[in-house]
Amino acid sequence: MEKNEITVQCGANNQPVQLVENEELTVGDVRDRLADVLNIAPTALAVIGDETVDDDRVLVAGETLQFIKQSGSKG
């Protein structure tokens, strides 16, 4: 992982995302931008580390953001 990037995971899909200086990239921004690319379900939980986070959470370089399908969900 590069110095100014985050890693986004959804199931078996994995995508590095470069952070632009002075840009506040949120979980919701990533969800919107990568929904089709990583097949992120609209109801998927966003998790950083072992903590569920909201879509307004600002991401920091070096973090890994996971989108996890909720148990019992189809698709």
mmCIF file of the N, C-alpha and C atoms, coordinates in Angstrom:
data_MODEL
# 
_entry.id   MODEL 
# 
loop_
_atom_site.group_PDB 
_atom_site.id 
_atom_site.type_symbol 
_atom_site.label_atom_id 
_atom_site.label_alt_id 
_atom_site.label_comp_id 
_atom_site.label_asym_id 
_atom_site.label_entity_id 
_atom_site.label_seq_id 
_atom_site.pdbx_PDB_ins_code 
_atom_site.Cartn_x 
_atom_site.Cartn_y 
_atom_site.Cartn_z 
_atom_site.occupancy 
_atom_site.B_iso_or_equiv 
_atom_site.pdbx_formal_charge 
_atom_site.auth_seq_id 
_atom_site.auth_comp_id 
_atom_site.auth_asym_id 
_atom_site.auth_atom_id 
_atom_site.pdbx_PDB_model_num 
ATOM 1   N N  . MET A 1 1  ? 0.846   -1.179  0.000  1.00 0.00 ? 1  MET A N  1 
ATOM 2   C CA . MET A 1 1  ? 0.000   0.000   0.000  1.00 0.00 ? 1  MET A CA 1 
ATOM 3   C C  . MET A 1 1  ? 0.887   1.236   0.000  1.00 0.00 ? 1  MET A C  1 
ATOM 4   N N  . GLU A 1 2  ? 0.513   2.186   -0.842 1.00 0.00 ? 2  GLU A N  1 
ATOM 5   C CA . GLU A 1 2  ? 1.262   3.435   -0.900 1.00 0.00 ? 2  GLU A CA 1 
ATOM 6   C C  . GLU A 1 2  ? 0.908   4.330   0.273  1.00 0.00 ? 2  GLU A C  1 
ATOM 7   N N  . LYS A 1 3  ? 1.716   5.331   0.457  1.00 0.00 ? 3  LYS A N  1 
ATOM 8   C CA . LYS A 1 3  ? 1.596   6.242   1.592  1.00 0.00 ? 3  LYS A CA 1 
ATOM 9   C C  . LYS A 1 3  ? 0.249   6.967   1.656  1.00 0.00 ? 3  LYS A C  1 
ATOM 10  N N  . ASN A 1 4  ? -0.270  7.408   0.529  1.00 0.00 ? 4  ASN A N  1 
ATOM 11  C CA . ASN A 1 4  ? -1.496  8.205   0.517  1.00 0.00 ? 4  ASN A CA 1 
ATOM 12  C C  . ASN A 1 4  ? -2.669  7.455   -0.086 1.00 0.00 ? 4  ASN A C  1 
ATOM 13  N N  . GLU A 1 5  ? -2.866  6.209   0.341  1.00 0.00 ? 5  GLU A N  1 
ATOM 14  C CA . GLU A 1 5  ? -4.000  5.471   -0.174 1.00 0.00 ? 5  GLU A CA 1 
ATOM 15  C C  . GLU A 1 5  ? -4.672  4.656   0.916  1.00 0.00 ? 5  GLU A C  1 
ATOM 16  N N  . ILE A 1 6  ? -5.884  4.262   0.604  1.00 0.00 ? 6  ILE A N  1 
ATOM 17  C CA . ILE A 1 6  ? -6.621  3.341   1.451  1.00 0.00 ? 6  ILE A CA 1 
ATOM 18  C C  . ILE A 1 6  ? -6.879  2.092   0.628  1.00 0.00 ? 6  ILE A C  1 
ATOM 19  N N  . THR A 1 7  ? -7.258  1.022   1.287  1.00 0.00 ? 7  THR A N  1 
ATOM 20  C CA . THR A 1 7  ? -7.650  -0.196  0.607  1.00 0.00 ? 7  THR A CA 1 
ATOM 21  C C  . THR A 1 7  ? -9.131  -0.423  0.871  1.00 0.00 ? 7  THR A C  1 
ATOM 22  N N  . VAL A 1 8  ? -9.870  -0.733  -0.183 1.00 0.00 ? 8  VAL A N  1 
ATOM 23  C CA . VAL A 1 8  ? -11.298 -1.001  -0.059 1.00 0.00 ? 8  VAL A CA 1 
ATOM 24  C C  . VAL A 1 8  ? -11.534 -2.458  -0.434 1.00 0.00 ? 8  VAL A C  1 
ATOM 25  N N  . GLN A 1 9  ? -12.258 -3.166  0.434  1.00 0.00 ? 9  GLN A N  1 
ATOM 26  C CA . GLN A 1 9  ? -12.546 -4.578  0.205  1.00 0.00 ? 9  GLN A CA 1 
ATOM 27  C C  . GLN A 1 9  ? -14.048 -4.815  0.268  1.00 0.00 ? 9  GLN A C  1 
ATOM 28  N N  . CYS A 1 10 ? -14.509 -5.687  -0.609 1.00 0.00 ? 10 CYS A N  1 
ATOM 29  C CA . CYS A 1 10 ? -15.896 -6.129  -0.581 1.00 0.00 ? 10 CYS A CA 1 
ATOM 30  C C  . CYS A 1 10 ? -15.904 -7.566  -1.071 1.00 0.00 ? 10 CYS A C  1 
ATOM 31  N N  . GLY A 1 11 ? -16.096 -8.492  -0.150 1.00 0.00 ? 11 GLY A N  1 
ATOM 32  C CA . GLY A 1 11 ? -16.010 -9.904  -0.508 1.00 0.00 ? 11 GLY A CA 1 
ATOM 33  C C  . GLY A 1 11 ? -14.608 -10.219 -0.984 1.00 0.00 ? 11 GLY A C  1 
ATOM 34  N N  . ALA A 1 12 ? -14.509 -10.862 -2.146 1.00 0.00 ? 12 ALA A N  1 
ATOM 35  C CA . ALA A 1 12 ? -13.200 -11.205 -2.709 1.00 0.00 ? 12 ALA A CA 1 
ATOM 36  C C  . ALA A 1 12 ? -12.587 -10.046 -3.492 1.00 0.00 ? 12 ALA A C  1 
ATOM 37  N N  . ASN A 1 13 ? -13.342 -8.974  -3.667 1.00 0.00 ? 13 ASN A N  1 
ATOM 38  C CA . ASN A 1 13 ? -12.864 -7.824  -4.433 1.00 0.00 ? 13 ASN A CA 1 
ATOM 39  C C  . ASN A 1 13 ? -12.059 -6.872  -3.551 1.00 0.00 ? 13 ASN A C  1 
ATOM 40  N N  . ASN A 1 14 ? -10.991 -6.336  -4.119 1.00 0.00 ? 14 ASN A N  1 
ATOM 41  C CA . ASN A 1 14 ? -10.054 -5.491  -3.385 1.00 0.00 ? 14 ASN A CA 1 
ATOM 42  C C  . ASN A 1 14 ? -9.610  -4.359  -4.316 1.00 0.00 ? 14 ASN A C  1 
ATOM 43  N N  . GLN A 1 15 ? -9.641  -3.112  -3.829 1.00 0.00 ? 15 GLN A N  1 
ATOM 44  C CA . GLN A 1 15 ? -9.286  -1.972  -4.680 1.00 0.00 ? 15 GLN A CA 1 
ATOM 45  C C  . GLN A 1 15 ? -8.530  -0.920  -3.877 1.00 0.00 ? 15 GLN A C  1 
ATOM 46  N N  . PRO A 1 16 ? -7.291  -0.590  -4.279 1.00 0.00 ? 16 PRO A N  1 
ATOM 47  C CA . PRO A 1 16 ? -6.618  0.546   -3.636 1.00 0.00 ? 16 PRO A CA 1 
ATOM 48  C C  . PRO A 1 16 ? -7.221  1.852   -4.147 1.00 0.00 ? 16 PRO A C  1 
ATOM 49  N N  . VAL A 1 17 ? -7.324  2.849   -3.282 1.00 0.00 ? 17 VAL A N  1 
ATOM 50  C CA . VAL A 1 17 ? -7.856  4.158   -3.653 1.00 0.00 ? 17 VAL A CA 1 
ATOM 51  C C  . VAL A 1 17 ? -6.857  5.213   -3.218 1.00 0.00 ? 17 VAL A C  1 
ATOM 52  N N  . GLN A 1 18 ? -6.386  5.978   -4.179 1.00 0.00 ? 18 GLN A N  1 
ATOM 53  C CA . GLN A 1 18 ? -5.425  7.049   -3.916 1.00 0.00 ? 18 GLN A CA 1 
ATOM 54  C C  . GLN A 1 18 ? -6.148  8.231   -3.295 1.00 0.00 ? 18 GLN A C  1 
ATOM 55  N N  . LEU A 1 19 ? -5.626  8.763   -2.198 1.00 0.00 ? 19 LEU A N  1 
ATOM 56  C CA . LEU A 1 19 ? -6.177  9.952   -1.573 1.00 0.00 ? 19 LEU A CA 1 
ATOM 57  C C  . LEU A 1 19 ? -5.491  11.180  -2.148 1.00 0.00 ? 19 LEU A C  1 
ATOM 58  N N  . VAL A 1 20 ? -6.282  12.176  -2.489 1.00 0.00 ? 20 VAL A N  1 
ATOM 59  C CA . VAL A 1 20 ? -5.772  13.427  -3.027 1.00 0.00 ? 20 VAL A CA 1 
ATOM 60  C C  . VAL A 1 20 ? -5.564  14.387  -1.865 1.00 0.00 ? 20 VAL A C  1 
ATOM 61  N N  . GLU A 1 21 ? -4.430  15.092  -1.884 1.00 0.00 ? 21 GLU A N  1 
ATOM 62  C CA . GLU A 1 21 ? -4.127  16.049  -0.816 1.00 0.00 ? 21 GLU A CA 1 
ATOM 63  C C  . GLU A 1 21 ? -5.260  17.050  -0.644 1.00 0.00 ? 21 GLU A C  1 
ATOM 64  N N  . ASN A 1 22 ? -5.613  17.329  0.588  1.00 0.00 ? 22 ASN A N  1 
ATOM 65  C CA . ASN A 1 22 ? -6.666  18.277  0.965  1.00 0.00 ? 22 ASN A CA 1 
ATOM 66  C C  . ASN A 1 22 ? -8.076  17.818  0.601  1.00 0.00 ? 22 ASN A C  1 
ATOM 67  N N  . GLU A 1 23 ? -8.244  16.579  0.187  1.00 0.00 ? 23 GLU A N  1 
ATOM 68  C CA . GLU A 1 23 ? -9.575  16.042  -0.105 1.00 0.00 ? 23 GLU A CA 1 
ATOM 69  C C  . GLU A 1 23 ? -10.039 15.230  1.104  1.00 0.00 ? 23 GLU A C  1 
ATOM 70  N N  . GLU A 1 24 ? -11.246 15.484  1.561  1.00 0.00 ? 24 GLU A N  1 
ATOM 71  C CA . GLU A 1 24 ? -11.821 14.683  2.635  1.00 0.00 ? 24 GLU A CA 1 
ATOM 72  C C  . GLU A 1 24 ? -12.726 13.641  2.003  1.00 0.00 ? 24 GLU A C  1 
ATOM 73  N N  . LEU A 1 25 ? -12.189 12.448  1.836  1.00 0.00 ? 25 LEU A N  1 
ATOM 74  C CA . LEU A 1 25 ? -12.926 11.354  1.229  1.00 0.00 ? 25 LEU A CA 1 
ATOM 75  C C  . LEU A 1 25 ? -13.663 10.603  2.336  1.00 0.00 ? 25 LEU A C  1 
ATOM 76  N N  . THR A 1 26 ? -14.970 10.451  2.169  1.00 0.00 ? 26 THR A N  1 
ATOM 77  C CA . THR A 1 26 ? -15.762 9.764   3.185  1.00 0.00 ? 26 THR A CA 1 
ATOM 78  C C  . THR A 1 26 ? -16.103 8.340   2.747  1.00 0.00 ? 26 THR A C  1 
ATOM 79  N N  . VAL A 1 27 ? -16.572 7.568   3.693  1.00 0.00 ? 27 VAL A N  1 
ATOM 80  C CA . VAL A 1 27 ? -17.034 6.208   3.409  1.00 0.00 ? 27 VAL A CA 1 
ATOM 81  C C  . VAL A 1 27 ? -18.137 6.262   2.351  1.00 0.00 ? 27 VAL A C  1 
ATOM 82  N N  . GLY A 1 28 ? -19.047 7.211   2.467  1.00 0.00 ? 28 GLY A N  1 
ATOM 83  C CA . GLY A 1 28 ? -20.132 7.355   1.494  1.00 0.00 ? 28 GLY A CA 1 
ATOM 84  C C  . GLY A 1 28 ? -19.625 7.671   0.097  1.00 0.00 ? 28 GLY A C  1 
ATOM 85  N N  . ASP A 1 29 ? -18.583 8.505   0.010  1.00 0.00 ? 29 ASP A N  1 
ATOM 86  C CA . ASP A 1 29 ? -17.970 8.813   -1.290 1.00 0.00 ? 29 ASP A CA 1 
ATOM 87  C C  . ASP A 1 29 ? -17.450 7.536   -1.942 1.00 0.00 ? 29 ASP A C  1 
ATOM 88  N N  . VAL A 1 30 ? -16.745 6.735   -1.150 1.00 0.00 ? 30 VAL A N  1 
ATOM 89  C CA . VAL A 1 30 ? -16.175 5.483   -1.662 1.00 0.00 ? 30 VAL A CA 1 
ATOM 90  C C  . VAL A 1 30 ? -17.290 4.528   -2.059 1.00 0.00 ? 30 VAL A C  1 
ATOM 91  N N  . ARG A 1 31 ? -18.317 4.425   -1.223 1.00 0.00 ? 31 ARG A N  1 
ATOM 92  C CA . ARG A 1 31 ? -19.453 3.547   -1.536 1.00 0.00 ? 31 ARG A CA 1 
ATOM 93  C C  . ARG A 1 31 ? -20.051 3.940   -2.890 1.00 0.00 ? 31 ARG A C  1 
ATOM 94  N N  . ASP A 1 32 ? -20.273 5.233   -3.112 1.00 0.00 ? 32 ASP A N  1 
ATOM 95  C CA . ASP A 1 32 ? -20.859 5.711   -4.369 1.00 0.00 ? 32 ASP A CA 1 
ATOM 96  C C  . ASP A 1 32 ? -19.948 5.453   -5.564 1.00 0.00 ? 32 ASP A C  1 
ATOM 97  N N  . ARG A 1 33 ? -18.667 5.751   -5.412 1.00 0.00 ? 33 ARG A N  1 
ATOM 98  C CA . ARG A 1 33 ? -17.713 5.635   -6.530 1.00 0.00 ? 33 ARG A CA 1 
ATOM 99  C C  . ARG A 1 33 ? -17.446 4.191   -6.934 1.00 0.00 ? 33 ARG A C  1 
ATOM 100 N N  . LEU A 1 34 ? -17.432 3.287   -5.960 1.00 0.00 ? 34 LEU A N  1 
ATOM 101 C CA . LEU A 1 34 ? -17.018 1.911   -6.240 1.00 0.00 ? 34 LEU A CA 1 
ATOM 102 C C  . LEU A 1 34 ? -18.149 0.890   -6.170 1.00 0.00 ? 34 LEU A C  1 
ATOM 103 N N  . ALA A 1 35 ? -19.381 1.336   -6.025 1.00 0.00 ? 35 ALA A N  1 
ATOM 104 C CA . ALA A 1 35 ? -20.514 0.415   -5.892 1.00 0.00 ? 35 ALA A CA 1 
ATOM 105 C C  . ALA A 1 35 ? -20.570 -0.599  -7.029 1.00 0.00 ? 35 ALA A C  1 
ATOM 106 N N  . ASP A 1 36 ? -20.451 -0.129  -8.261 1.00 0.00 ? 36 ASP A N  1 
ATOM 107 C CA . ASP A 1 36 ? -20.524 -1.034  -9.415 1.00 0.00 ? 36 ASP A CA 1 
ATOM 108 C C  . ASP A 1 36 ? -19.245 -1.846  -9.585 1.00 0.00 ? 36 ASP A C  1 
ATOM 109 N N  . VAL A 1 37 ? -18.102 -1.207  -9.365 1.00 0.00 ? 37 VAL A N  1 
ATOM 110 C CA . VAL A 1 37 ? -16.805 -1.865  -9.568 1.00 0.00 ? 37 VAL A CA 1 
ATOM 111 C C  . VAL A 1 37 ? -16.615 -3.041  -8.608 1.00 0.00 ? 37 VAL A C  1 
ATOM 112 N N  . LEU A 1 38 ? -16.959 -2.826  -7.335 1.00 0.00 ? 38 LEU A N  1 
ATOM 113 C CA . LEU A 1 38 ? -16.740 -3.855  -6.320 1.00 0.00 ? 38 LEU A CA 1 
ATOM 114 C C  . LEU A 1 38 ? -18.018 -4.606  -5.940 1.00 0.00 ? 38 LEU A C  1 
ATOM 115 N N  . ASN A 1 39 ? -19.113 -4.290  -6.617 1.00 0.00 ? 39 ASN A N  1 
ATOM 116 C CA . ASN A 1 39 ? -20.392 -4.942  -6.331 1.00 0.00 ? 39 ASN A CA 1 
ATOM 117 C C  . ASN A 1 39 ? -20.802 -4.743  -4.867 1.00 0.00 ? 39 ASN A C  1 
ATOM 118 N N  . ILE A 1 40 ? -20.765 -3.484  -4.413 1.00 0.00 ? 40 ILE A N  1 
ATOM 119 C CA . ILE A 1 40 ? -21.108 -3.152  -3.033 1.00 0.00 ? 40 ILE A CA 1 
ATOM 120 C C  . ILE A 1 40 ? -22.620 -3.008  -2.919 1.00 0.00 ? 40 ILE A C  1 
ATOM 121 N N  . ALA A 1 41 ? -23.235 -3.821  -2.080 1.00 0.00 ? 41 ALA A N  1 
ATOM 122 C CA . ALA A 1 41 ? -24.678 -3.739  -1.857 1.00 0.00 ? 41 ALA A CA 1 
ATOM 123 C C  . ALA A 1 41 ? -25.002 -2.449  -1.113 1.00 0.00 ? 41 ALA A C  1 
ATOM 124 N N  . PRO A 1 42 ? -26.111 -1.804  -1.442 1.00 0.00 ? 42 PRO A N  1 
ATOM 125 C CA . PRO A 1 42 ? -26.496 -0.562  -0.755 1.00 0.00 ? 42 PRO A CA 1 
ATOM 126 C C  . PRO A 1 42 ? -26.649 -0.737  0.760  1.00 0.00 ? 42 PRO A C  1 
ATOM 127 N N  . THR A 1 43 ? -26.961 -1.951  1.183  1.00 0.00 ? 43 THR A N  1 
ATOM 128 C CA . THR A 1 43 ? -27.170 -2.223  2.610  1.00 0.00 ? 43 THR A CA 1 
ATOM 129 C C  . THR A 1 43 ? -25.932 -2.786  3.306  1.00 0.00 ? 43 THR A C  1 
ATOM 130 N N  . ALA A 1 44 ? -24.819 -2.883  2.575  1.00 0.00 ? 44 ALA A N  1 
ATOM 131 C CA . ALA A 1 44 ? -23.600 -3.448  3.165  1.00 0.00 ? 44 ALA A CA 1 
ATOM 132 C C  . ALA A 1 44 ? -23.115 -2.573  4.317  1.00 0.00 ? 44 ALA A C  1 
ATOM 133 N N  . LEU A 1 45 ? -22.636 -3.220  5.375  1.00 0.00 ? 45 LEU A N  1 
ATOM 134 C CA . LEU A 1 45 ? -22.058 -2.502  6.506  1.00 0.00 ? 45 LEU A CA 1 
ATOM 135 C C  . LEU A 1 45 ? -20.658 -2.042  6.145  1.00 0.00 ? 45 LEU A C  1 
ATOM 136 N N  . ALA A 1 46 ? -20.290 -0.840  6.553  1.00 0.00 ? 46 ALA A N  1 
ATOM 137 C CA . ALA A 1 46 ? -18.933 -0.321  6.360  1.00 0.00 ? 46 ALA A CA 1 
ATOM 138 C C  . ALA A 1 46 ? -18.163 -0.549  7.650  1.00 0.00 ? 46 ALA A C  1 
ATOM 139 N N  . VAL A 1 47 ? -16.999 -1.175  7.540  1.00 0.00 ? 47 VAL A N  1 
ATOM 140 C CA . VAL A 1 47 ? -16.203 -1.539  8.714  1.00 0.00 ? 47 VAL A CA 1 
ATOM 141 C C  . VAL A 1 47 ? -14.754 -1.125  8.507  1.00 0.00 ? 47 VAL A C  1 
ATOM 142 N N  . ILE A 1 48 ? -14.182 -0.478  9.532  1.00 0.00 ? 48 ILE A N  1 
ATOM 143 C CA . ILE A 1 48 ? -12.751 -0.176  9.560  1.00 0.00 ? 48 ILE A CA 1 
ATOM 144 C C  . ILE A 1 48 ? -12.218 -0.800  10.834 1.00 0.00 ? 48 ILE A C  1 
ATOM 145 N N  . GLY A 1 49 ? -11.233 -1.695  10.672 1.00 0.00 ? 49 GLY A N  1 
ATOM 146 C CA . GLY A 1 49 ? -10.753 -2.453  11.831 1.00 0.00 ? 49 GLY A CA 1 
ATOM 147 C C  . GLY A 1 49 ? -11.880 -3.362  12.298 1.00 0.00 ? 49 GLY A C  1 
ATOM 148 N N  . ASP A 1 50 ? -12.264 -3.239  13.549 1.00 0.00 ? 50 ASP A N  1 
ATOM 149 C CA . ASP A 1 50 ? -13.389 -4.037  14.057 1.00 0.00 ? 50 ASP A CA 1 
ATOM 150 C C  . ASP A 1 50 ? -14.578 -3.149  14.408 1.00 0.00 ? 50 ASP A C  1 
ATOM 151 N N  . GLU A 1 51 ? -14.601 -1.948  13.826 1.00 0.00 ? 51 GLU A N  1 
ATOM 152 C CA . GLU A 1 51 ? -15.633 -0.963  14.148 1.00 0.00 ? 51 GLU A CA 1 
ATOM 153 C C  . GLU A 1 51 ? -16.504 -0.649  12.930 1.00 0.00 ? 51 GLU A C  1 
ATOM 154 N N  . THR A 1 52 ? -17.818 -0.739  13.112 1.00 0.00 ? 52 THR A N  1 
ATOM 155 C CA . THR A 1 52 ? -18.745 -0.318  12.068 1.00 0.00 ? 52 THR A CA 1 
ATOM 156 C C  . THR A 1 52 ? -18.755 1.206   12.023 1.00 0.00 ? 52 THR A C  1 
ATOM 157 N N  . VAL A 1 53 ? -18.667 1.765   10.820 1.00 0.00 ? 53 VAL A N  1 
ATOM 158 C CA . VAL A 1 53 ? -18.602 3.221   10.671 1.00 0.00 ? 53 VAL A CA 1 
ATOM 159 C C  . VAL A 1 53 ? -19.735 3.709   9.775  1.00 0.00 ? 53 VAL A C  1 
ATOM 160 N N  . ASP A 1 54 ? -20.091 4.989   9.942  1.00 0.00 ? 54 ASP A N  1 
ATOM 161 C CA . ASP A 1 54 ? -21.141 5.612   9.137  1.00 0.00 ? 54 ASP A CA 1 
ATOM 162 C C  . ASP A 1 54 ? -20.563 6.157   7.837  1.00 0.00 ? 54 ASP A C  1 
ATOM 163 N N  . ASP A 1 55 ? -21.455 6.463   6.890  1.00 0.00 ? 55 ASP A N  1 
ATOM 164 C CA . ASP A 1 55 ? -21.031 6.969   5.592  1.00 0.00 ? 55 ASP A CA 1 
ATOM 165 C C  . ASP A 1 55 ? -20.377 8.345   5.658  1.00 0.00 ? 55 ASP A C  1 
ATOM 166 N N  . ASP A 1 56 ? -20.559 9.087   6.745  1.00 0.00 ? 56 ASP A N  1 
ATOM 167 C CA . ASP A 1 56 ? -19.935 10.411  6.846  1.00 0.00 ? 56 ASP A CA 1 
ATOM 168 C C  . ASP A 1 56 ? -18.543 10.367  7.477  1.00 0.00 ? 56 ASP A C  1 
ATOM 169 N N  . ARG A 1 57 ? -18.051 9.179   7.792  1.00 0.00 ? 57 ARG A N  1 
ATOM 170 C CA . ARG A 1 57 ? -16.715 9.007   8.387  1.00 0.00 ? 57 ARG A CA 1 
ATOM 171 C C  . ARG A 1 57 ? -15.657 9.354   7.354  1.00 0.00 ? 57 ARG A C  1 
ATOM 172 N N  . VAL A 1 58 ? -14.736 10.267  7.700  1.00 0.00 ? 58 VAL A N  1 
ATOM 173 C CA . VAL A 1 58 ? -13.637 10.660  6.806  1.00 0.00 ? 58 VAL A CA 1 
ATOM 174 C C  . VAL A 1 58 ? -12.523 9.623   6.912  1.00 0.00 ? 58 VAL A C  1 
ATOM 175 N N  . LEU A 1 59 ? -12.024 9.191   5.762  1.00 0.00 ? 59 LEU A N  1 
ATOM 176 C CA . LEU A 1 59 ? -10.993 8.159   5.706  1.00 0.00 ? 59 LEU A CA 1 
ATOM 177 C C  . LEU A 1 59 ? -9.602  8.763   5.831  1.00 0.00 ? 59 LEU A C  1 
ATOM 178 N N  . VAL A 1 60 ? -8.692  7.962   6.402  1.00 0.00 ? 60 VAL A N  1 
ATOM 179 C CA . VAL A 1 60 ? -7.315  8.369   6.634  1.00 0.00 ? 60 VAL A CA 1 
ATOM 180 C C  . VAL A 1 60 ? -6.396  7.406   5.887  1.00 0.00 ? 60 VAL A C  1 
ATOM 181 N N  . ALA A 1 61 ? -5.323  7.930   5.308  1.00 0.00 ? 61 ALA A N  1 
ATOM 182 C CA . ALA A 1 61 ? -4.360  7.093   4.579  1.00 0.00 ? 61 ALA A CA 1 
ATOM 183 C C  . ALA A 1 61 ? -3.923  5.917   5.437  1.00 0.00 ? 61 ALA A C  1 
ATOM 184 N N  . GLY A 1 62 ? -3.816  4.757   4.796  1.00 0.00 ? 62 GLY A N  1 
ATOM 185 C CA . GLY A 1 62 ? -3.365  3.547   5.472  1.00 0.00 ? 62 GLY A CA 1 
ATOM 186 C C  . GLY A 1 62 ? -4.497  2.678   5.999  1.00 0.00 ? 62 GLY A C  1 
ATOM 187 N N  . GLU A 1 63 ? -5.718  3.192   5.995  1.00 0.00 ? 63 GLU A N  1 
ATOM 188 C CA . GLU A 1 63 ? -6.844  2.413   6.511  1.00 0.00 ? 63 GLU A CA 1 
ATOM 189 C C  . GLU A 1 63 ? -7.330  1.401   5.475  1.00 0.00 ? 63 GLU A C  1 
ATOM 190 N N  . THR A 1 64 ? -7.971  0.351   5.981  1.00 0.00 ? 64 THR A N  1 
ATOM 191 C CA . THR A 1 64 ? -8.652  -0.618  5.132  1.00 0.00 ? 64 THR A CA 1 
ATOM 192 C C  . THR A 1 64 ? -10.135 -0.529  5.450  1.00 0.00 ? 64 THR A C  1 
ATOM 193 N N  . LEU A 1 65 ? -10.910 -0.216  4.439  1.00 0.00 ? 65 LEU A N  1 
ATOM 194 C CA . LEU A 1 65 ? -12.363 -0.107  4.551  1.00 0.00 ? 65 LEU A CA 1 
ATOM 195 C C  . LEU A 1 65 ? -12.969 -1.359  3.943  1.00 0.00 ? 65 LEU A C  1 
ATOM 196 N N  . GLN A 1 66 ? -13.783 -2.048  4.734  1.00 0.00 ? 66 GLN A N  1 
ATOM 197 C CA . GLN A 1 66 ? -14.454 -3.255  4.251  1.00 0.00 ? 66 GLN A CA 1 
ATOM 198 C C  . GLN A 1 66 ? -15.957 -3.004  4.184  1.00 0.00 ? 66 GLN A C  1 
ATOM 199 N N  . PHE A 1 67 ? -16.560 -3.478  3.115  1.00 0.00 ? 67 PHE A N  1 
ATOM 200 C CA . PHE A 1 67 ? -18.013 -3.476  3.004  1.00 0.00 ? 67 PHE A CA 1 
ATOM 201 C C  . PHE A 1 67 ? -18.463 -4.918  3.165  1.00 0.00 ? 67 PHE A C  1 
ATOM 202 N N  . ILE A 1 68 ? -19.299 -5.148  4.171  1.00 0.00 ? 68 ILE A N  1 
ATOM 203 C CA . ILE A 1 68 ? -19.698 -6.499  4.529  1.00 0.00 ? 68 ILE A CA 1 
ATOM 204 C C  . ILE A 1 68 ? -21.208 -6.638  4.384  1.00 0.00 ? 68 ILE A C  1 
ATOM 205 N N  . LYS A 1 69 ? -21.607 -7.660  3.630  1.00 0.00 ? 69 LYS A N  1 
ATOM 206 C CA . LYS A 1 69 ? -23.023 -7.949  3.460  1.00 0.00 ? 69 LYS A CA 1 
ATOM 207 C C  . LYS A 1 69 ? -23.575 -8.454  4.794  1.00 0.00 ? 69 LYS A C  1 
ATOM 208 N N  . GLN A 1 70 ? -24.718 -7.912  5.194  1.00 0.00 ? 70 GLN A N  1 
ATOM 209 C CA . GLN A 1 70 ? -25.330 -8.319  6.451  1.00 0.00 ? 70 GLN A CA 1 
ATOM 210 C C  . GLN A 1 70 ? -25.826 -9.748  6.363  1.00 0.00 ? 70 GLN A C  1 
ATOM 211 N N  . SER A 1 71 ? -25.743 -10.467 7.461  1.00 0.00 ? 71 SER A N  1 
ATOM 212 C CA . SER A 1 71 ? -26.214 -11.853 7.524  1.00 0.00 ? 71 SER A CA 1 
ATOM 213 C C  . SER A 1 71 ? -27.685 -11.929 7.148  1.00 0.00 ? 71 SER A C  1 
ATOM 214 N N  . GLY A 1 72 ? -28.012 -12.954 6.406  1.00 0.00 ? 72 GLY A N  1 
ATOM 215 C CA . GLY A 1 72 ? -29.402 -13.149 6.016  1.00 0.00 ? 72 GLY A CA 1 
ATOM 216 C C  . GLY A 1 72 ? -29.808 -12.347 4.800  1.00 0.00 ? 72 GLY A C  1 
ATOM 217 N N  . SER A 1 73 ? -28.877 -11.594 4.204  1.00 0.00 ? 73 SER A N  1 
ATOM 218 C CA . SER A 1 73 ? -29.186 -10.806 3.017  1.00 0.00 ? 73 SER A CA 1 
ATOM 219 C C  . SER A 1 73 ? -28.979 -11.640 1.765  1.00 0.00 ? 73 SER A C  1 
ATOM 220 N N  . LYS A 1 74 ? -29.851 -11.465 0.801  1.00 0.00 ? 74 LYS A N  1 
ATOM 221 C CA . LYS A 1 74 ? -29.690 -12.135 -0.483 1.00 0.00 ? 74 LYS A CA 1 
ATOM 222 C C  . LYS A 1 74 ? -28.942 -11.238 -1.441 1.00 0.00 ? 74 LYS A C  1 
ATOM 223 N N  . GLY A 1 75 ? -28.201 -11.857 -2.352 1.00 0.00 ? 75 GLY A N  1 
ATOM 224 C CA . GLY A 1 75 ? -27.581 -11.102 -3.422 1.00 0.00 ? 75 GLY A CA 1 
ATOM 225 C C  . GLY A 1 75 ? -26.169 -10.729 -3.233 1.00 0.00 ? 75 GLY A C  1 
# 
